[in-house]
Amino acid sequence: MRFSLDLLVGRRREATLKTWIRRVKAHPLSRVGPGLITGVADDDPSGIATYSQAGAQFGLNMLWTMPLAYPLMSAIQLMCARIGRVTGKGLASNIKTSFPPAVLYTVVALLLIANILNIAADVAAMGEVAELVTGFNRHLMTVFFVFATLLLQIFIPYHRYVVFLKWLTLSLLAYAAVLFTVHVPWGQVALRTVWPKFTMNSDAAAVIVGVFGTTISPYLFFWQASEEVEDMQEKHGDALTGLGKQDALAELRRIKWDTWSGMLYSDITAYFIILATAVTLNVAGITQIETAAQAATALRPLAGEFAYIVFALGILGVGLIGVPVLAGSGAYALAEAVSWNWGLERKVTDARGFYGVIAISVLAGLVIQYSPISPMRALFWSAVINGVVAVPLMAVIILLVSRKSVMGAFTASRPLVVLGWIATAVMGAAAIRMFVPG
């Protein structure tokens, strides 16, 4: 009798678990893909600090950057997604077969350095925010977040881990919620979005360069291309060059919708962050913000406890996405470059080099916390390296997605290519301005 009862309870638990899994798979988030996760990772803690500085220093007059950035960032990310899904290979693998080795290894080396420095800045911000919210020591919280993200990436298979990342994307809604706690002059917001007032001096140029640099970043290029391959393999699919025309076109429509909507989510969130800090910090005369945690702290007396907590929790949520994406993108790039086994769906024993890069990247970011290197200084050098890498890498991506030898019948459309070259020109101008004194 006892055995029968235990068996019945066990079957009920199994049925309940299966029901829960079916519900999760049926949820709208299950139908979105790499575009959403990539978009949210774009608003990592260091990005939040940049957007907060734009709003604090220039008020409503930097809102225009987001409508301009949206089509440009979407075009480049869509190209990366198409390259991954059409060819069944990541971005580094395609560069390897189409360009000289020096191009590939230079880009990968600079990407890894920039990512590690960016991880250092992000985990420092997460530890600082966690200390503000919980009262626990920031260094202990930093260690906790580092090992939590590392263990999740290494020991949870991709098809399960990606569900966790998709749910975390809801953390961006925190920044929309902040706007409900403060007065927003919507008429002025609309006007300044299309007709800003500011003097184009070195300070304004630095903020604009920072905004575009954090919005269009090389690590996102590698991540989204490889995630399309991960999704394809997880669903036991084939590269589009091996599919029929109708099936291939359906996949390309899915990628287009996923990428444009994911980038829109990211772009609107960045707009809200600039707006929230503009109508609070800038109005109160607080014009210098160095970290996301500092922005949250400054909001507390101005917008209230709720806005402070929501803003802070949003930083933690996007950090838990941003750090894995930074570490993962570098691992994808290096593993593809040297022909290692790679993929978050693989076990550690099947892809030691790939997971080793992830571990070293995250732990190196942690070590920087205890070195003489300031996390903000690390972020500065990360931005410099990304500025150097982004422009030639974007040109390479446009050339790849335009080649029939790479894409077969699925080369990018002319409007997409034009948008890509405009984005490259904008980033090129930003990179040049970054190295021009004064």
Residue, then its C-alpha position, 0 to 999 in steps of 0.5 A: m500500500r505504501f509503495s502504491l501511494d509513493l508511486l501515485v505521488g511520484r506520477r502526480r509530481e511528474a505530471t505536474l512537472k510536465t504540465w509546467i514545462r508545457r506552459v513555459k513552452a507555450h508562453p509568448l517568451s518561448r516564441v522569441g529568440p536571440g534578438l530579444i536577449t541580445g537587445v536586453a544585453d545591450d542595456d547592461p549596467s555599463g550601458i545604463a551608466t552611459y544613458s544615465q549620464a546623458g540624461a543627467q548632463f543634458g536633460l531631454n536634449m539627448l533623447w534624439t540619439m535613440p530614434l537615430a540609433y534604432p534602425l542602425m543597430s537593428a540593421i547590423q544585428l539583423m545582418c549578424a543573425r542572417i549570417g548565422r542562420v543562413t550559413g549554420k556557422g558563427l560570425a568568427s567561422n565565416i570571417k575565418t573562411s572569407f578573410p585573412p587570418a590576421v583580420l580574424y585574430t586581431v578582432v578576436a583578441l581585441l574583443l576578448i580584452a574589451n569584454i573582460l574589461n566590460i565584465a569587470a565594470d558590470v560586476a562591480a556595478m552589480g555588487e555595488v547595487a546589491e550592497l545598496v539594496t541588501g546591505f551585504n558587502r559589495h565584494l561578497m555580492t560581486v563574488f556571488f553574482v560572478f559564480a552564479t552566472l558562471l555556474l549557470q552557463i557551464f552546467i545548465p544546457y542551452h535549451r534550459y538556460v535560454v528560458f532563464l535569460k528570456w524571463l530576465t529580459l522582463s527586468l527592463l520594464a523597471y525603467a518604464a515603471v520609474l516614469f510613473t513615479v515622477h512628473v514627465p513634461w511629455g510635450q517637451v519630451a516630444l519636442r526635444t526628441v526631434w529638436p534638441k538644444f545643445t552646443m556641440n562641444s567636447d562634452a556633448a561629443a563625448v556623451i554622443v560617442g558613449v551612447f552610440g558606442t554602448t548601443i552598437s557593440p562588437y560583442l553583440f555581433f558575435w553573440q547573436a550570430s552564434e545564438e542563431v546557430e545554437d537555436m538551429q541545432e537545438k531544434h535539429g534544423d539545417a542551415l538555410t542554404g540547405l532548405g527549400k525556399q518557402d521554409a527559408l523565407a519563413e525563417l528569415r521573417r522570424i529572424k527579422w521580426d525577432t531582431w527588430s522587436g528585440m532592438l526596439y525593446s532595448d532602444i525604448t528602454a535606453y530612451f526611458i533611462i535617459l528620460a528618467t534621469a533627465v526629469t529627476l537628476n538634471v532638474a535637481g542639478i545633478t549632472q555627473i554620473e559615473t556608475a549605474a549604482q550612483a544613478a540609482t542612489a541619486l534617484r532615491p531622494l528625488a523620485g522616492e523609495f519605489a523608483y530607487i528600488v525598481f531602478a536598482l533591481g533593473i540593474l541587477g536583472v540586466g547584469l545577469i544577462g549582460v555578463p553571460v553575453l559578454a563572456g559567451s560572445g568571446a568564447y564563441a569567437l575564439a572557439e570558432a577561430v581555432s576550431w574548438n567544439w563550442g556551444l552552450e548545449r554541449k557538456v563541459t567535457d565536450a567543449r573544454g576550451f569554449y567553457g574555459v574561455i567563459a570561465i577565464s573571462v568572468l574570473a578575470g573580471l572579478v580579479i580586476q575588482y581587487s587590483p589597482i585598476s578602477p572598474m570605471r577605468a576598465l570601462f573606459w578602455s573597453a569603450v576605446i577598444n570597442g570603438v577601434v574594433a566596431v568599424p572594420l568589423m561592421a564593414v566585414i559583416i556587410l561584405l559577408v552578408s552581401r556575398k553570394s559565395v557566403m549567403g547563397a540566394f539569401t544575400a541582404s537586401r539593398p535597403l539593409v546594406v545601405l542602413g549598414w553602411i550608414a551605421t558604419a559611417v556613424m560609428g566611424a565618425a564616433a571613433i574618430r571623435m573619440f581620439v580627437p582631443g578637445 
